Each structure stands twice: as structure tokens, then as C-alpha cells.
Amino acid sequence: MKLAADNGLPGLGRVVIWFNDPGNWWGSTGLLAHVREHLVYTFVVVCTAALIAVPVGLVIGHTGRGTTLIAGTSNALRAVPALGLLIFLIVVLSPRIHIRQGLGSTIPAGSVPYLIPALLVLVILAIPPILTSTYAGVQSLEPAAREAAAGTGMTPLQVILKVEMPCSLPLIMSGLRSATLQVIATLTVAAYAPLVGGLGRLIVDGHQNLRDLRYGYPAMVAGGVSVAVLALAVDALLNLAQRLLTSPGIALSGTRQRTNPMNSQNPVQNAG
Amino acid sequence: MNELWTYLEANWTQIRGWTLTTLWLAAVPVMAGLVLALPCGWLAHRYRWAHGPFVSAMSIVYTVPSLVMFLVLPELLGTKILDPVNVVAALTLYTFALLVRTVADGLASVPAHTLATAAAMGHTARQQLLSVQLPLAVPVIGAGVRVAAVSNASLVSVASVVGTSQLGQLFIAGNNVGSLAPIILGLVFFVTIALAFDLIIVIITRLLTPWHKAVAS
């Protein structure tokens, strides 16, 4: 990249050299360790968000109450910049958290005061896509299916768990996928909080020593490429899981994919 | 509340400048991205060969973290690191990546019998596209533009980590001195800008689809 000689960056060619050095892959600050942290954080965040959003979404979809409120809140939450929310929570929460211990290599000693605000931001951002798709999934069900289930003597809870949830699973999963991709991307911003690991560490630290050939610009771009690869790989896995989990009876109705509102009306938002 | 007001008054000139920069950094890419996505989305809808490069390849672009994008583009474009052009180019690329798929989906959402009717009424292929298919795809495209605009506004704030001078600097300033006033102001400004964009796009979408109102009444 000769044409960019005057901007002071070491050049994209350095990224290939960085990837070719095994020393950058292994060890506690290597690429693979960061990938592992990234995956652990993503898993914890998405599971927490799903534990809150799926039950609430099922109840809202079942009763039809509160949809306007939830849709409005979800839209407003989209407008909140992740970086601003993160810094807000760090300034408010971190001085009040006094846990200094760490746990293994994923949670280094002293990182908890920063990890909690970082993960909290991600949970807050991951809830809207899961919540919206869950209640949209329940509401898109044919009323006849619900009435038939109630007619056979099912209690409301049974209708929710045995009919509405399995039938709206494709949409719930698509919400989970959007949320997961968003969390993987936003984790790179979360690394703005000190001591929070993941691939964002390479990116934020790399940005701070841009001219360093080992920990600077090449590490930053390598981190970015790894995030993209990780996002695509995780999405492919979730796509597979979605196919395996979906009841064959639902998967047969081929029109579902086309009418899936998550596809075009409600695409993944990049927040990182 | 008082503290916010004091901070706003004390730094008004700078905040006003940052607000203007943020507005154009967020708005220009939405327009540029849409203008580019319309023809390319049509190609992706019309020709099978164009679907892969535009829709699939662009979904990969969307997974690249913005902070990295802001610093890879100077290498590709030959610009300086702090040049706002990098932010505009990065956000245009993200918007394009999102909208090219939305435009293709929107055009595909128009029922075949509607197009057949237009053809039977004597519309040429070009008239069908411009006066039937495109207007009917407006609600879907509008929904995509709303997501792109809102997400652009919050992505602009990430550019402040690189050092671009805009409202995101309020977050950095608040973090450096551990003060909440600039952070809360920043959040209020960003959410207001995003919701204002959202409202403008909703209004434009309504104006472009007058038949929705006719059906409703």
C-alpha cells in the first residue's frame, strides 16, 4: 500500500506478517486466548439476555398486552450509543464494585469492576432483538392453532410452552442470531473498558500503540478480521442449530423464511 | 440537572460544532449508501449472478468492527487517520451493505400479479420498475433506512475513540475526568439525533406511500 505512505500507519502488509507469527497465536495474550474470552463473554451475555427476553416475549405475545410499549422501548434502545452507555456505567458502577478477585484466565484479578458494566451494556443491547422477534413470532401464529390447543383443554401455560414456543422457534432463533452477532461486534467497543478481554483487547490496545509492529496496527486489523471470521462461523453454527431445533412440521412450510420479519424489516444492527 | 446546564453553557461553542459534525457524519452516509444501494439492489434482485457479490459479500462487510474499519480505510483510500472522510466512507459502506439486501428484498416483495397487471396495462419494463415496483417497495426500503440511520448515529460515536472531533468526544471527556455531566449530555444528544432521523425517514416514507393512508381511512 504505497499510496498511503504519509498517514503513518505500518501498512496492511504487516497484518499478514502478524498472522504468520505463531507467537501471536498462543499464550495468555495470544489470538486464541482472546477468541476464547470473546466466545465466553458472548455466551454469557446472550444466555442472560435470552433468559429475560424469551419469557417476557412469550407472555407479551400470548396476552397481546404491552406490545406498543415494548416496540417503542426497543427502538429507543437502538438509538443509545453502546460506547456512551458503557462509559456511563463505568463511571457510575465501577467505583462501587469492590470485588478484586479474579477467576481463572478469563477474569483477571481486578477486572470485575469493569467486566460487570461491559457485560451489562451488552445484555441491555441484546434484549430488544430477542424480545421483538419472540413476541412477533407468537403473534404471527394462526389464531386457529392457539384456539385448537386451548380447545383440547390445555392450560394457558401449556399453550405457551407446547404450542406457541415451538411454533415461533424459527423467529426466536433468528432474534437470538441477530443478538449474538450484535454482541460479538459490540464486544470490540466493550474493550474500551480496561481489563475486559476478548478480541476487542487487540483492537483497542492496538489502536493505542498504532506504530508498534507487534501490538499495534497489525494486531488491531488482525483482531478485526478475527471478529468478522468469528461472527460468520458462529452465525453458521446457529443457523445449523436453528434447522435442527425447528420441528419438521414447521420447517416444511417453506413460506416461513420469506415472511420472516427479521430478514429485511428488522436487520441486524451493527453497534461495534 | 443543574450540572448538565452549567456544562452545556460553558462548552456551548464546542458542543454546537460537534453537533453539526455529528449530524453530517451520520446523514451523508445514509443518503450516499441509499443512492448506491438502489441500482445495486435492483441488480441483485434481477440477476442471479449479482446476488452473491452484493448480498452475501456485503453481509461480511457488516461483521467488520467499525473501529477497525475506520483505520483500515486510510490505508485503502490514502487518507490521513483523522480525516472525517474515513468515517463517512466506513458508514457509507455499512449502510450500503445493509440496504443492498433490503432493496433486493423490497423489490422481491412486490407480488407477481401486480407486475403482470402493470404489464397488461401497457407499462414498459422501465415504467413497471419505476412507477410500480419501486414505489411498492418503499415501506420495506424505508424500514431498512431507519435501521441504517439509527445505527449510523451511534456508530459515529465510536469514531471518537480514533479521535475524530464530534459529539462522541463528550463520552471520552467524561471518562477522562470521571464526570457524568458530559456523558449524560452525549447520550441525550445522540438519542435525540437518532430519533430525529428516524422521525424524518418515517415522514418521508409516509409521503412516498400516500395509498397507505387512503386504505386506512
Chai-1 contact restraints between the chains, C-beta under 6 A:
chainA,res_idxA,chainB,res_idxB,connection_type,confidence,min_distance_angstrom,max_distance_angstrom,comment,restraint_id
A,M1,B,E75,contact,1.0,0.0,6.0,A-B,restraint_1
A,L3,B,G78,contact,1.0,0.0,6.0,A-B,restraint_2
A,A4,B,E75,contact,1.0,0.0,6.0,A-B,restraint_3
A,A4,B,G78,contact,1.0,0.0,6.0,A-B,restraint_4
A,N7,B,P74,contact,1.0,0.0,6.0,A-B,restraint_5
A,N7,B,K80,contact,1.0,0.0,6.0,A-B,restraint_6
A,N7,B,I81,contact,1.0,0.0,6.0,A-B,restraint_7
A,L9,B,E75,contact,1.0,0.0,6.0,A-B,restraint_8
A,L12,B,E75,contact,1.0,0.0,6.0,A-B,restraint_9
A,R78,B,V150,contact,1.0,0.0,6.0,A-B,restraint_10
A,A79,B,V150,contact,1.0,0.0,6.0,A-B,restraint_11
A,A79,B,V191,contact,1.0,0.0,6.0,A-B,restraint_12
A,A79,B,A194,contact,1.0,0.0,6.0,A-B,restraint_13
A,A79,B,L195,contact,1.0,0.0,6.0,A-B,restraint_14
A,V80,B,V191,contact,1.0,0.0,6.0,A-B,restraint_15
A,P81,B,S154,contact,1.0,0.0,6.0,A-B,restraint_16
A,P81,B,S157,contact,1.0,0.0,6.0,A-B,restraint_17
A,P81,B,F190,contact,1.0,0.0,6.0,A-B,restraint_18
A,L83,B,S157,contact,1.0,0.0,6.0,A-B,restraint_19
A,L83,B,V158,contact,1.0,0.0,6.0,A-B,restraint_20
A,L83,B,F171,contact,1.0,0.0,6.0,A-B,restraint_21
A,G84,B,S157,contact,1.0,0.0,6.0,A-B,restraint_22
A,G84,B,F171,contact,1.0,0.0,6.0,A-B,restraint_23
A,G84,B,G186,contact,1.0,0.0,6.0,A-B,restraint_24
A,G84,B,L187,contact,1.0,0.0,6.0,A-B,restraint_25
A,I87,B,F171,contact,1.0,0.0,6.0,A-B,restraint_26
A,I87,B,N175,contact,1.0,0.0,6.0,A-B,restraint_27
A,I87,B,I183,contact,1.0,0.0,6.0,A-B,restraint_28
A,F88,B,I183,contact,1.0,0.0,6.0,A-B,restraint_29
A,V91,B,G178,contact,1.0,0.0,6.0,A-B,restraint_30
A,V91,B,L180,contact,1.0,0.0,6.0,A-B,restraint_31
A,A185,B,P65,contact,1.0,0.0,6.0,A-B,restraint_32
A,T188,B,P65,contact,1.0,0.0,6.0,A-B,restraint_33
A,I203,B,L67,contact,1.0,0.0,6.0,A-B,restraint_34
A,I203,B,V68,contact,1.0,0.0,6.0,A-B,restraint_35
A,V221,B,V72,contact,1.0,0.0,6.0,A-B,restraint_36
A,G224,B,V64,contact,1.0,0.0,6.0,A-B,restraint_37
A,G224,B,P65,contact,1.0,0.0,6.0,A-B,restraint_38
A,G224,B,V68,contact,1.0,0.0,6.0,A-B,restraint_39
A,V227,B,P65,contact,1.0,0.0,6.0,A-B,restraint_40
A,A228,B,T63,contact,1.0,0.0,6.0,A-B,restraint_41
A,A228,B,V64,contact,1.0,0.0,6.0,A-B,restraint_42
A,A231,B,T63,contact,1.0,0.0,6.0,A-B,restraint_43
A,S264,B,T102,contact,1.0,0.0,6.0,A-B,restraint_44
A,S264,B,D105,contact,1.0,0.0,6.0,A-B,restraint_45
A,S264,B,V140,contact,1.0,0.0,6.0,A-B,restraint_46
A,Q265,B,A143,contact,1.0,0.0,6.0,A-B,restraint_47
A,P267,B,L98,contact,1.0,0.0,6.0,A-B,restraint_48
A,P267,B,V147,contact,1.0,0.0,6.0,A-B,restraint_49
A,Q269,B,V147,contact,1.0,0.0,6.0,A-B,restraint_50
A,Q269,B,S151,contact,1.0,0.0,6.0,A-B,restraint_51
A,N270,B,Y62,contact,1.0,0.0,6.0,A-B,restraint_52
A,N270,B,Y94,contact,1.0,0.0,6.0,A-B,restraint_53
A,N270,B,S151,contact,1.0,0.0,6.0,A-B,restraint_54
A,G272,B,P65,contact,1.0,0.0,6.0,A-B,restraint_55
